[in-house]
Amino acid sequence: MARMHSKGKGKSGSRKPHSEAPPEWSNTDKKDVETLIAQLSNDGHSSAMIGMILRDKHGVPDVRLVTGERISQTLAKLDAIPSYPEDLMSLMRRALRLIDHLSTNGKDIHNRRQLELCESKIRRLSKYYKETNQLDEDWTYKRDQLRLMVE
């Protein structure tokens, strides 16, 4: 099946090796990892950034093997979930950067097309999050109110 917004086909990509238990050298204290997740979330980091910090600085290669759940599930258990899902927020930040770029470079037709594709992804993803009750049913994407939602 072809990719959504490009010419590529196929399923190539890297995958983590399958394992059932964390390595012996890693930090495997579940309570310690959960307190680190809560502390990093209070500092304002996203779940992807929390995973990278735990991997690079604290010796936890895979949080799921230590805690038995994903970082977002741990954050939900600690009542520290953000107002918007992380992937939707990153798409909205990208759209905002494209809007700022197009305000100074009005004739950039290629990035105008990229903005259309990005907004299409936002609408499609928001439809999914409305169906799974992670967004309000009356939430809509509006370009003029995007800066208020992101900041």
N, C-alpha and C positions, 0 to 999 in steps of 0.2 A: 504494500500500500504506500502511496506517495505521502510525503510530508505535507503539512498543512499550507505553509506559506513559502515554500521553496521548491526547487526542482528535484531535490534528492529523494532517493528511495532506499529502502533497506532498514536494517535494525542495528547497524554497527554502533558500538559504544563500549565503554569500559564498565565492568561490574566488579563488585567486591567479592573476594573468595568466600564461599559458603563455610560457615563454622557455627558450631552449637555452643561453644563456651569461649569466654575471653582468654587471651593469651596469659601465660603465667607471669610475664613481666608487667602486665597492666595493673592499673588501680582498680580493684574489684570491690571496694567497700560501697555498698548501695546507699547507705545514709549519707556518706561523704559526697558521693556524686550528686545526690538529690539536693543537698545544701548548696553545692557549687552551682547547680542549675538555677536554683532560686535566687542566689546572689547575683549571678550574671544576668538573669532576667530583670532584677531590680535595677541593675546598671543600665538597662535599656537595650540589651542585645537581642537580636532575633534568634530564632531556634537554630537556624543554619550557622550563625556566628557562634552560638553557644557550643554547638558540636565541634566547630573548628578549634575553639579555645580549649575545650576539654581534650581534644586530640593532641594539639600542639604543646600545650603548657602543663597539662595535668596527667598525661599518660593514659587516657581512656580512648582506645581506638574505636570502640563502638559502644555507645551508651545503651543500646537496646540489649546487648548481651549481658551487661552488668545489671541493669534495672528491670529488664523484662518488658519494657515499654519504650515507646518513642519519646523524644524530648517534648514534643507538643502534648503528648498524653500526660507526661509528668507535670507540665505547666498547667494543664487543665485541672489536674488533681490538686495543685497548689493554688488554684484560682488566680493565675497570673497570665491568662490568655489575652492577647491583644484584641483591639476592637475589630480589626480586619485581618483575614488570613494573610500569611506571609507572602504567598505567591501573588495574590491580588494586589497587595501593597507594593511589591516590587514592580509589577506591571504599571501601576498608577504612577510610581516615581519615574519610570522610563517615559511614560506619556508626558509627564510634566517637563522632563528634560527636552523632549522633542518639541513641545509647544514653545518653550523658551528659545530653542534654537531657531524655530521657524519665525518667531517674532522679529529676530534680527536678520534672518536670511530667508526672505519671503519667496525667492525663486527656486529654492531647493526642492524640486519636485520629487526626488527620490525619498527624502526624509518625510515629505508630506504623505507619501504612500506608506512609509513605515509607521507613521502615526495612525493612519487608518487601520492598518493591520493590528497594531497594538490595542487600539480601542475596540476592535472586533474581538480580540482575545479577552479583554476585560469584560465585555458584555456577555460572552459565552461562559466565562468562569463565574461571573456573578449569578448567572442563571442557575448554575450547578449549586452554588452556595446558598441560594434562596431555597432550592428544593431540599437541601440537607439541613435547613434551619440554622445555618451559620451566619447568615445575613438576614436583615429584616426584609419582609416581603415588599415593602414600599421603597426600598433602596434602589436608586437609579444612578447610572453614571452620567455626570454632567461636566462638560469640559470647563465651564466657567467656575464651578465650585471645587475643582480638583485640588487646587492649592490648599484649600481649607481642610480637605480630607487627609492630605498627605502630611501636613505640618501640624 
